[in-house]
């Protein structure tokens, strides 16, 4: 399995660009899948700098309906000829609320109301579980089941002038069955990364968990939450852990200390052969 990080919050080499976002090219079993598109055309610039062609993709998977994972899709060079998989709830009007109400931010899909863009894109809406290719799955409708990951979150859906809690039912995981075990990809793991892992374990009982590449939304979380997450990931038994994006610098540093060589650092431009 070949993994190339095209967009991330930091870069690994000269000539590349960084932004708050995520885009990863995954190649396995003869399939080329673009997992998320960042918030702009940065992933395209970086692919060009790395000598990677985005022609001939088999699929584009959007992990959830936030701007930093979907905003770059309209910048895709040429016609999007492969299916674009996203949850049926990803196009809701999503917001992040500030404590004083003055800094409320719209964080949804930027092109969600662009009729021309919606007509142009070959969107395929997913729900709880889809096998998009043999041995390649999308898992959605993930519930928060781990107590430490429960609690109030600032995410809302704007409906009829009211801000309603957003339980992030549109979050979906990319899971690939490899000879070494299951490779799991998560954009932000808003329901909680351990709850996401539990979803995978329930869906594929008894199968080995091989690798996890994920934004884990641990930036700014209490140290106790980070340590509980590390303990849970150790118990899951992943051979490789690739924390990035919204995991946060301090949490990534703690994971590197805890997992050693099994924890891979993943700035934009990094390539992994697993």
VENDAUR-V236590 format. One record per pair of residues at least 12 apart in sequence whose ideal C-beta (glycine too) atoms are under 10 Angstrom apart, sorted by the first residue. I is the first residue (numbers start at 0). J is the second residue. D is the distance in whole Angstrom. If there is no record, write none. Layout:
I&J&D, I&J&D
This chain:
0&25&7, 0&26&7, 0&27&4, 0&28&8, 0&175&7, 0&177&6, 0&178&10, 0&179&8, 0&182&6, 0&209&9, 0&210&8, 0&271&8, 0&272&7, 0&273&5, 1&24&8, 1&25&7, 1&26&4, 1&27&7, 1&31&9, 1&270&7, 1&271&7, 1&272&6, 1&273&8, 2&23&6, 2&24&7, 2&25&6, 2&26&8, 2&27&9, 2&34&9, 2&182&9, 2&184&9, 2&210&8, 2&212&7, 2&239&10, 2&241&8, 2&263&9, 2&265&8, 2&269&8, 2&270&7, 2&271&4, 2&272&8, 2&273&7, 3&22&9, 3&23&7, 3&24&4, 3&25&8, 3&26&8, 3&45&9, 3&46&8, 3&49&7, 3&51&6, 3&265&10, 3&267&9, 3&268&8, 3&269&7, 3&270&5, 3&271&8, 4&21&8, 4&22&8, 4&23&6, 4&24&8, 4&42&9, 4&45&9, 4&49&10, 4&212&9, 4&241&9, 4&243&7, 4&244&10, 4&264&10, 4&265&5, 4&266&7, 4&267&5, 4&268&7, 4&269&5, 4&270&8, 4&271&8, 5&20&10, 5&21&9, 5&22&4, 5&23&6, 5&24&6, 5&33&8, 5&34&9, 5&35&9, 5&36&9, 5&37&7, 5&41&8, 5&42&4, 5&43&8, 5&44&9, 5&45&5, 5&46&6, 5&48&10, 5&49&8, 5&51&8, 5&53&9, 5&71&9, 5&267&6, 5&268&8, 5&269&10, 6&18&6, 6&19&9, 6&20&5, 6&21&6, 6&22&4, 6&23&8, 6&35&8, 6&36&8, 6&37&4, 6&38&8, 6&39&8, 6&40&10, 6&41&5, 6&42&4, 6&43&9, 6&44&9, 6&45&7, 6&46&9, 6&67&9, 6&68&9, 6&71&7, 6&244&9, 6&267&6, 6&268&10, 7&19&9, 7&20&8, 7&21&6, 7&22&8, 7&23&8, 7&37&9, 7&41&9, 7&42&10, 7&45&9, 7&214&9, 7&243&6, 7&244&6, 7&265&6, 7&266&5, 7&267&4, 7&268&8, 7&269&8, 8&20&8, 8&21&8, 8&67&9, 8&214&9, 8&218&10, 8&243&7, 8&244&6, 8&245&8, 8&246&9, 8&247&9, 8&248&9, 8&266&8, 8&267&8, 9&243&9, 9&244&10, 9&248&9, 9&264&9, 9&265&9, 9&266&4, 9&267&7, 9&268&10, 9&269&10, 10&41&10, 10&45&8, 10&48&10, 10&266&5, 10&267&5, 10&268&6, 10&269&9, 11&264&8, 11&265&8, 11&266&4, 11&267&6, 11&268&4, 11&269&5, 11&270&9, 12&45&10, 12&48&9, 12&49&9, 12&266&8, 12&267&9, 12&268&5, 12&269&9, 13&48&9, 13&268&9, 14&44&9, 14&45&9, 14&47&10, 14&48&5, 14&49&9, 14&268&9, 15&41&9, 15&44&8, 15&45&5, 15&48&6, 15&49&8, 15&266&8, 15&267&5, 15&268&5, 16&37&10, 16&39&9, 16&40&9, 16&41&5, 16&42&9, 16&43&10, 16&44&6, 16&45&6, 16&48&9, 16&267&7, 16&268&10, 17&37&10, 17&41&7, 17&45&9, 17&266&8, 17&267&6, 17&268&9, 18&37&6, 18&38&6, 18&39&6, 18&40&10, 18&41&5, 18&42&9, 18&67&8, 18&70&9, 18&71&9, 18&267&9, 19&37&9, 19&38&7, 19&66&9, 19&67&5, 19&244&8, 19&245&8, 20&35&8, 20&36&8, 20&37&3, 20&38&4, 20&39&7, 20&41&7, 20&42&8, 20&65&9, 20&66&8, 20&67&4, 20&68&7, 20&69&9, 20&70&7, 20&71&7, 20&186&10, 20&214&10, 20&244&7, 20&245&10, 20&267&10, 21&34&8, 21&35&5, 21&36&9, 21&37&6, 21&38&9, 21&42&9, 21&62&8, 21&65&10, 21&67&7, 21&68&6, 21&71&10, 21&184&10, 21&185&10, 21&186&6, 21&187&8, 21&212&9, 21&213&10, 21&214&6, 21&243&7, 21&244&5, 21&245&8, 21&265&10, 21&267&9, 22&34&7, 22&35&5, 22&36&5, 22&37&4, 22&38&9, 22&39&10, 22&41&8, 22&42&4, 22&43&9, 22&45&8, 22&46&9, 22&59&10, 22&67&10, 22&68&8, 22&71&7, 22&72&10, 22&186&10, 22&244&10, 22&267&8, 23&35&7, 23&37&10, 23&42&9, 23&60&10, 23&62&10, 23&173&9, 23&184&7, 23&186&9, 23&212&7, 23&241&9, 23&243&9, 23&244&10, 23&265&8, 23&267&10, 23&269&10, 23&271&10, 24&42&9, 24&46&7, 24&49&9, 24&51&7, 24&53&8, 24&56&8, 24&270&9, 25&58&10, 25&60&9, 25&135&9, 25&173&7, 25&175&7, 25&182&8, 25&184&7, 25&212&9, 26&57&9, 26&272&10, 27&132&9, 27&134&9, 27&135&8, 27&175&5, 27&176&9, 27&177&6, 27&182&7, 27&273&9, 28&57&10, 28&132&7, 28&133&8, 28&134&7, 28&135&7, 28&175&8, 28&176&9, 28&177&8, 28&178&10, 29&57&8, 29&132&9, 30&56&9, 30&57&5, 30&58&7, 30&131&9, 30&132&6, 30&133&9, 30&134&9, 30&135&7, 30&175&9, 31&51&10, 31&52&9, 31&53&9, 31&54&9, 31&55&6, 31&56&5, 31&57&5, 31&58&8, 31&81&9, 32&56&7, 32&57&6, 32&58&5, 32&59&7, 32&60&6, 32&81&9, 32&84&9, 32&131&8, 32&132&8, 32&135&7, 32&173&7, 32&175&8, 32&184&9, 33&46&9, 33&53&7, 33&56&6, 33&57&9, 33&58&7, 33&59&5, 33&60&7, 33&61&9, 33&71&10, 33&72&9, 33&75&9, 33&79&10, 33&81&8, 33&83&9, 34&58&9, 34&59&8, 34&60&5, 34&61&8, 34&62&7, 34&68&9, 34&84&10, 34&173&6, 34&184&5, 34&185&9, 34&186&8, 34&212&8, 35&59&8, 35&60&7, 35&61&6, 35&62&5, 35&63&9, 35&65&10, 35&67&8, 35&68&4, 35&69&7, 35&70&10, 35&71&8, 35&72&9, 35&173&10, 35&184&9, 35&186&6, 35&187&10, 35&214&9, 35&244&9, 36&59&7, 36&60&10, 36&61&7, 36&67&10, 36&68&7, 36&69&6, 36&70&7, 36&71&4, 36&72&5, 36&73&9, 36&74&8, 36&75&7, 36&83&9, 37&66&9, 37&67&7, 37&68&7, 37&69&9, 37&70&7, 37&71&4, 37&72&9, 37&74&9, 37&244&10, 37&267&9, 38&65&9, 38&66&5, 38&67&4, 38&68&8, 38&69&8, 38&70&4, 38&71&6, 38&74&10, 38&109&8, 39&66&9, 39&67&9, 39&70&6, 39&71&5, 39&73&10, 39&74&6, 39&109&10, 40&70&9, 40&71&6, 40&72&10, 40&73&9, 40&74&4, 40&75&8, 40&76&9, 41&70&10, 41&71&7, 41&74&9, 41&267&8, 42&71&6, 42&72&10, 42&74&8, 42&75&9, 42&267&8, 43&71&7, 43&74&6, 43&75&7, 43&76&6, 44&74&9, 44&267&10, 45&267&6, 45&268&7, 46&76&9, 47&76&9, 48&267&10, 48&268&8, 49&267&9, 49&268&6, 49&270&8, 51&270&9, 52&76&10, 53&75&7, 53&76&7, 53&77&9, 53&79&10, 54&76&8, 54&77&8, 54&80&9, 55&80&9, 55&81&8, 56&75&9, 56&79&8, 56&80&8, 56&81&5, 56&82&9, 56&83&10, 57&81&6, 57&82&8, 57&131&9, 57&132&7, 57&135&9, 58&81&5, 58&82&5, 58&83&8, 58&84&6, 58&123&9, 58&131&6, 58&132&8, 58&135&8, 58&137&9, 58&173&9, 59&72&7, 59&75&8, 59&79&7, 59&81&6, 59&82&7, 59&83&5, 59&84&7, 59&85&9, 59&120&9, 59&121&9, 59&122&10, 59&123&10, 60&82&9, 60&83&8, 60&84&5, 60&85&8, 60&123&10, 60&125&9, 60&131&8, 60&135&9, 60&137&7, 60&171&8, 60&172&9, 60&173&5, 60&184&8, 60&186&9, 61&83&7, 61&84&7, 61&85&4, 61&86&8, 61&89&6, 61&108&8, 61&122&9, 61&125&10, 61&169&9, 61&171&8, 61&186&8, 62&84&10, 62&85&8, 62&86&9, 62&89&9, 62&137&9, 62&139&10, 62&169&9, 62&170&7, 62&171&6, 62&172&8, 62&173&8, 62&184&8, 62&185&7, 62&186&3, 62&187&7, 62&188&9, 62&189&9, 62&213&10, 62&214&8, 63&85&8, 63&86&7, 63&88&9, 63&89&6, 63&93&9, 63&108&9, 63&139&9, 63&167&7, 63&168&9, 63&169&5, 63&170&4, 63&171&7, 63&185&9, 63&186&6, 63&187&6, 63&188&9, 63&189&7, 64&85&7, 64&86&7, 64&88&7, 64&89&3, 64&90&6, 64&91&6, 64&92&9, 64&93&6, 64&106&9, 64&107&6, 64&108&5, 64&111&8, 64&156&10, 64&165&9, 64&167&9, 64&169&5, 64&170&9, 65&89&9, 65&93&7, 65&95&9, 65&106&5, 65&107&7, 65&108&8, 65&109&10, 65&154&9, 65&167&9, 65&169&9, 65&170&9, 65&186&8, 65&187&7, 65&189&9, 65&245&10, 66&93&9, 66&104&9, 66&105&8, 66&106&6, 66&107&7, 66&108&7, 66&109&5, 66&110&10, 66&111&10, 67&106&8, 67&186&9, 67&187&8, 67&214&9, 67&244&8, 67&245&8, 68&85&10, 68&89&9, 68&108&9, 68&170&10, 68&186&5, 68&187&7, 68&214&9, 68&244&9, 69&83&10, 69&85&8, 69&89&7, 69&90&9, 69&107&8, 69&108&5, 69&109&7, 69&110&8, 69&111&9, 69&186&9, 70&107&10, 70&108&8, 70&109&5, 70&110&8, 71&109&9, 72&85&10, 72&108&9, 72&109&9, 72&110&7, 72&116&8, 72&120&7, 72&122&10, 73&109&8, 73&110&5, 73&113&8, 73&115&10, 73&116&6, 73&119&9, 73&120&8, 75&120&9, 78&119&8, 78&120&10, 78&121&9, 79&119&7, 79&120&6, 79&121&6, 79&122&10, 80&121&7, 81&121&7, 81&123&10, 82&120&10, 82&121&6, 82&122&8, 82&123&5, 82&131&7, 83&120&5, 83&121&6, 83&122&5, 83&123&7, 83&124&10, 84&121&10, 84&122&8, 84&123&5, 84&124&8, 84&125&5, 84&129&7, 84&131&6, 84&137&6, 84&139&10, 84&171&8, 84&173&9, 85&108&8, 85&120&10, 85&122&7, 85&123&8, 85&124&7, 85&125&7, 85&137&9, 85&139&10, 85&169&7, 85&171&8, 86&124&7, 86&125&6, 86&126&7, 86&127&10, 86&137&9, 86&139&5, 86&140&8, 86&167&10, 86&168&7, 86&169&4, 86&170&7, 86&171&5, 87&122&10, 87&124&4, 87&125&7, 87&126&6, 87&139&9, 87&140&10, 87&168&9, 87&169&8, 88&124&9, 88&125&10, 88&126&9, 88&139&9, 88&140&9, 88&156&9, 88&165&9, 88&166&10, 88&167&9, 88&168&5, 88&169&4, 88&170&9, 89&107&8, 89&108&6, 89&111&8, 89&122&9, 89&124&8, 89&125&9, 89&139&10, 89&168&10, 89&169&4, 89&170&9, 89&171&9, 90&107&8, 90&108&6, 90&110&9, 90&111&5, 90&112&9, 90&117&8, 90&122&9, 90&124&9, 90&169&8, 91&107&7, 91&108&9, 91&111&8, 91&155&10, 91&156&5, 91&157&8, 91&158&8, 91&163&10, 91&165&8, 91&168&9, 91&169&7, 92&105&7, 92&106&10, 92&107&6, 92&108&9, 92&111&7, 92&112&9, 92&155&9, 92&156&6, 92&157&4, 92&158&7, 92&162&10, 92&165&10, 93&105&7, 93&106&5, 93&107&4, 93&108&8, 93&111&9, 93&154&7, 93&155&7, 93&156&6, 93&157&8, 93&165&6, 93&167&9, 93&169&9, 94&106&6, 94&107&7, 94&153&9, 94&154&7, 94&155&5, 94&156&7, 94&157&6, 94&162&6, 94&163&10, 94&165&8, 95&107&10, 95&152&9, 95&153&5, 95&154&6, 95&155&7, 95&165&9, 96&152&10, 96&153&5, 96&154&8, 96&155&6, 96&162&6, 96&165&10, 97&153&8, 98&153&8, 100&162&10, 103&153&9, 103&155&8, 103&157&9, 103&162&8, 104&153&9, 105&157&8, 106&153&10, 106&154&8, 106&155&10, 106&165&10, 107&156&9, 107&157&9, 107&165&10, 108&169&10, 123&137&10, 124&169&10, 125&137&5, 125&138&9, 125&139&6, 125&140&10, 125&169&9, 125&171&6, 126&139&6, 126&140&7, 126&168&9, 126&171&9, 127&139&5, 127&140&4, 127&141&9, 127&168&10, 127&171&9, 127&198&10, 127&202&9, 128&140&8, 128&171&9, 128&172&10, 128&174&9, 128&198&10, 128&202&7, 129&171&9, 130&174&10, 130&176&10, 131&173&9, 132&175&9, 133&176&9, 134&174&9, 134&175&7, 134&176&4, 134&177&8, 134&181&10, 135&173&8, 135&174&8, 135&175&5, 135&176&7, 135&182&10, 136&171&10, 136&172&8, 136&173&8, 136&174&5, 136&175&8, 136&176&8, 136&181&9, 136&183&10, 136&199&9, 136&202&8, 136&203&8, 137&171&5, 137&172&7, 137&173&6, 137&174&8, 137&184&10, 138&170&9, 138&171&6, 138&172&5, 138&173&8, 138&174&6, 138&183&9, 138&185&10, 138&195&8, 138&198&6, 138&199&7, 138&201&10, 138&202&6, 138&203&9, 139&168&7, 139&169&7, 139&170&7, 139&171&4, 139&172&8, 139&198&9, 140&166&10, 140&168&6, 140&169&9, 140&170&9, 140&171&8, 140&190&9, 140&198&9, 141&166&10, 141&167&8, 141&168&8, 141&169&10, 141&170&6, 141&171&8, 141&172&7, 141&185&9, 141&188&8, 141&189&9, 141&190&4, 141&191&9, 141&194&6, 141&195&6, 141&197&9, 141&198&5, 141&199&9, 142&166&8, 142&168&9, 142&190&7, 142&191&10, 142&194&7, 142&197&9, 142&198&8, 143&166&8, 143&167&9, 143&189&9, 143&190&5, 143&191&5, 143&193&9, 143&194&5, 143&195&9, 143&197&10, 144&190&8, 144&191&8, 144&193&8, 144&194&5, 144&195&10, 144&197&5, 144&198&8, 144&201&9, 145&190&9, 145&191&5, 145&192&9, 145&193&4, 145&194&5, 145&195&9, 145&196&9, 145&197&7, 145&227&8, 145&228&9, 145&231&7, 146&191&10, 146&193&10, 146&194&10, 146&227&9, 147&191&8, 147&193&8, 147&194&10, 147&220&9, 147&221&10, 147&223&8, 147&224&6, 147&226&10, 147&227&5, 147&228&8, 147&230&10, 147&231&8, 148&188&9, 148&189&10, 148&190&7, 148&191&3, 148&192&8, 148&193&6, 148&194&5, 148&195&9, 148&197&10, 148&216&9, 148&220&10, 148&224&8, 148&227&9, 148&228&8, 148&231&9, 149&190&10, 149&191&8, 149&194&9, 150&191&10, 150&224&10, 151&164&8, 152&164&8, 152&165&8, 152&166&9, 152&167&8, 152&189&7, 152&190&10, 152&216&9, 153&165&9, 154&166&8, 154&167&6, 154&189&7, 156&169&10, 165&189&8, 166&189&9, 166&190&8, 167&187&8, 167&188&9, 167&189&4, 167&190&6, 167&191&10, 167&216&10, 168&189&10, 168&190&9, 169&189&9, 170&185&8, 170&186&7, 170&187&7, 170&188&7, 170&189&5, 170&190&6, 170&194&10, 170&195&8, 170&198&10, 171&184&10, 171&185&9, 171&186&8, 171&195&10, 172&184&7, 172&185&5, 172&186&9, 172&188&8, 172&195&6, 172&196&9, 172&198&7, 172&199&7, 172&202&9, 172&211&10, 172&213&9, 173&185&8, 173&186&9, 173&212&9, 174&198&9, 174&199&6, 174&202&8, 174&203&7, 174&206&10, 174&208&10, 175&209&9, 175&210&9, 176&203&8, 176&206&8, 176&209&9, 177&207&10, 177&209&6, 177&210&8, 177&273&8, 178&209&9, 179&207&7, 179&209&5, 179&210&8, 179&238&7, 179&239&9, 179&273&7, 180&203&10, 180&206&7, 180&207&3, 180&208&6, 180&209&3, 180&210&8, 180&236&9, 180&237&9, 180&238&7, 181&199&6, 181&200&9, 181&202&9, 181&203&6, 181&206&6, 181&207&7, 181&208&5, 181&209&6, 181&210&8, 181&211&9, 181&237&9, 182&208&9, 182&209&6, 182&210&5, 182&211&8, 182&212&8, 182&237&10, 182&238&10, 182&239&9, 182&241&10, 182&273&7, 183&195&8, 183&196&7, 183&198&10, 183&199&6, 183&203&10, 183&208&7, 183&209&8, 183&210&7, 183&211&5, 183&212&7, 183&213&7, 183&235&9, 183&237&8, 184&210&9, 184&211&8, 184&212&5, 184&213&7, 184&214&10, 184&241&9, 185&199&10, 185&211&7, 185&212&7, 185&213&4, 185&214&7, 185&215&7, 185&216&10, 185&244&10, 186&212&10, 186&213&8, 186&214&6, 186&216&10, 186&244&8, 186&245&9, 187&213&8, 187&214&5, 187&215&8, 187&216&5, 187&244&7, 187&245&5, 187&246&9, 188&211&10, 188&213&5, 188&214&6, 188&215&5, 188&216&6, 188&217&9, 188&228&10, 188&244&10, 188&245&8, 188&246&9, 189&214&9, 189&215&10, 189&216&6, 189&245&9, 190&216&9, 191&215&9, 191&216&8, 191&217&10, 191&224&9, 191&228&8, 191&231&9, 192&211&8, 192&213&6, 192&214&9, 192&215&4, 192&216&8, 192&217&8, 192&228&6, 192&231&8, 192&232&7, 192&235&10, 192&242&9, 192&246&9, 193&215&9, 193&227&8, 193&228&6, 193&230&9, 193&231&4, 193&232&7, 193&234&9, 193&235&8, 194&231&10, 195&211&9, 195&213&8, 195&215&9, 196&208&7, 196&211&7, 196&213&9, 196&228&10, 196&231&7, 196&232&7, 196&234&9, 196&235&5, 196&237&9, 197&231&9, 197&235&9, 199&211&9, 199&235&9, 200&235&8, 207&236&7, 207&237&9, 207&238&8, 208&232&9, 208&235&5, 208&236&6, 208&237&5, 208&238&8, 208&239&10, 209&236&9, 209&237&7, 209&238&5, 209&239&7, 209&273&8, 210&237&6, 210&238&6, 210&239&4, 210&240&8, 210&241&7, 210&261&10, 210&263&9, 210&271&9, 210&273&6, 211&232&7, 211&235&8, 211&237&5, 211&238&9, 211&239&7, 211&240&5, 211&241&7, 211&242&8, 212&239&8, 212&240&8, 212&241&4, 212&242&8, 212&243&7, 212&244&10, 212&263&9, 212&265&7, 212&271&9, 212&273&10, 213&232&10, 213&240&8, 213&241&7, 213&242&6, 213&243&7, 213&244&8, 213&245&9, 213&246&7, 214&242&8, 214&243&6, 214&244&3, 214&245&4, 214&246&6, 214&247&9, 215&228&7, 215&232&9, 215&240&10, 215&242&6, 215&243&9, 215&244&8, 215&245&7, 215&246&4, 215&247&8, 215&250&7, 215&251&9, 215&254&9, 216&244&9, 216&245&5, 216&246&7, 216&247&8, 216&250&9, 217&229&10, 217&242&8, 217&245&8, 217&246&5, 217&247&5, 217&249&8, 217&250&4, 217&251&9, 217&253&9, 217&254&9, 218&244&9, 218&245&6, 218&246&7, 218&247&3, 218&248&8, 218&249&8, 218&250&7, 218&251&9, 219&245&10, 219&247&7, 219&249&9, 219&250&9, 220&246&10, 220&247&7, 220&249&9, 220&250&7, 222&249&8, 222&250&9, 222&253&8, 224&250&9, 225&246&9, 225&247&8, 225&249&7, 225&250&5, 225&251&10, 225&252&10, 225&253&6, 225&254&8, 225&257&10, 226&250&10, 226&253&7, 226&257&9, 228&242&10, 228&246&9, 228&250&8, 228&253&9, 228&254&8, 229&250&9, 229&253&6, 229&254&6, 229&256&9, 229&257&5, 229&258&8, 229&262&10, 230&257&9, 232&254&8, 232&257&9, 232&258&8, 232&262&10, 233&254&10, 233&257&7, 233&258&8, 233&261&10, 237&258&9, 237&261&7, 237&262&10, 238&261&7, 238&273&8, 239&258&9, 239&260&9, 239&261&6, 239&262&8, 239&263&6, 239&271&8, 239&273&6, 240&254&6, 240&255&9, 240&257&9, 240&258&5, 240&261&6, 240&262&5, 240&263&7, 241&254&10, 241&261&10, 241&262&8, 241&263&5, 241&264&8, 241&265&5, 241&269&9, 241&271&7, 241&273&9, 242&254&5, 242&255&8, 242&258&9, 242&262&7, 242&263&9, 242&264&9, 242&265&8, 243&263&9, 243&264&8, 243&265&4, 243&266&8, 243&267&9, 243&269&9, 244&265&9, 246&265&10, 251&264&7, 251&265&9, 252&264&10
